[in-house]
């Protein structure tokens, strides 16, 4: 290998210094064969892919999805920290579940989000931000 043909500018060199040893070798090989711009893009793509793969595991730990069968209807409850999403085939079941959450002390505010018809097979959708909790309420 001849490194005389590689020209690294200041920004490229700063990026090169941050790479681990194996990535530096890959960068140099790509720079010799395809050019420094292609080598830079390849390493950026690998770094983005590594960040994306790591974030999926953390999202799976945070999001909880529960499916309930209520008579002939289904209710899907998706819990995200600070947020809850309800999907159902029956609007009454959806409203009853949200009302029970509020009676149990959850302070909910409707986010106004719309249903995504491409991803959601249920007919009705509601999304709420969970502002906080309070003591349970009595209907009387």
N, C-alpha and C positions, 0 to 999 in steps of 0.2 A: 504494500500500500504506500502510496505517495501522498503525503499530507500537504505538499507544496501547492496543490491546486485548490485547496479549500480557503475561502475568504470568510472569516467570521467578523461580523460587525459587532459593535458594543452591545446592542440589545440581544443579538444571538449568543454572544459569549456569556452574558448574564444568565440567560436561560440555560445554556450548556453547563455552567457551574452548578446549578441547582439539581441537575439530574444525578441519579445514582450511577454506579460504575457500569452496570450492564446497559442502561439506557444511553450512557455516553458512547459506548462502543456501537450501539445500534445507530445513534445519531451520526457518528463519524462514517460508518459504512453507507448510510443513506445519503449523506452529504457527498461522498465520493461517487456514488453511482447515479443519484437522481438530482443532486444539487442541495444547497443549504435550505432553500425554501421548502422543498418537499420533506426534508429531514425534520424541519421545525414543525410542519403540519402533522407529520406522523407521530411525533412525540406529544404534541398537544392532544391529538386524538386519543392516544393511549392514556394520557393523564385524565382526560374527560371521562373515558370509559371506566377507569378505575374508581373515580369519584361517584359515578352513576351506579355502579355495581354495589358499592358500599352503602349508598343511601337507601337502596331497596330493602336491605335487611333492617335498617332502623325504622323505616316506614311500616314494615310488616309487624314490628313489635309495638308500634303506637296505635295503629288502626285496629278496631275490633268490629267484627260484623256478626250479627246474630239474626237468624231466620226463625220466625215463629209461625205456626199454623193456627189460625183462629177460625174454627168451623171450616167452611170451604175456601176461605181466603188466606192469603199469606201476608206477613209483615216482615220487612227487612229493616233492621236497625243498624246503622253504621255510626260508631262512636269514634270521634277524633278529639283530641284534647281541646276543650273549649267549644266543641261543636257536635251536633247530633243531626243525622239525616235519616228520614223515615220514608220508606217506599212501601206501597201496598196496592192491592187490587180494589180495596174498599176504602173510601174516604172516611167513613164513620170509624173504622178501626184505627186509622191513622190519627184522627182527632182525639179519640178516646185515649190512646197511648200518650199523646202529648199532654192531654189534660191530667192524666194520672201522674206524669212526671212533675207537673207544676204543683199538684196537690201534695206530692211527696217532698216538696221544698226546692225543686230546681227552678231557677229564674231563667226563663227562656225568652229570646227575642227572635222573631222571624227574620231570616236573612233576605228573603225575597228571591232566592236563587230559583232558576227555572230548571225543569227536568231536561235531561239530555236524552232525546229519543233514540239516539244511536246505541247508547250503552245501557239504557234502563228499559227493562221489559215490563215493569209495573205501570199501572195506569196513573197513580197519584204519587206525588213527591212533595215533601216539606223538609226544609232545612232550618235549623235553629242554632243560634249562638247561645252557649251556656254562660250567662253573666256571673252567676254565683249560686249559692245555696242558702236556704232559709229553713226555719223549722217547718214541719209539715202543716198544711192548712186543713181546716175542717170545712166541709160543704155547708154545714148548718149556719 
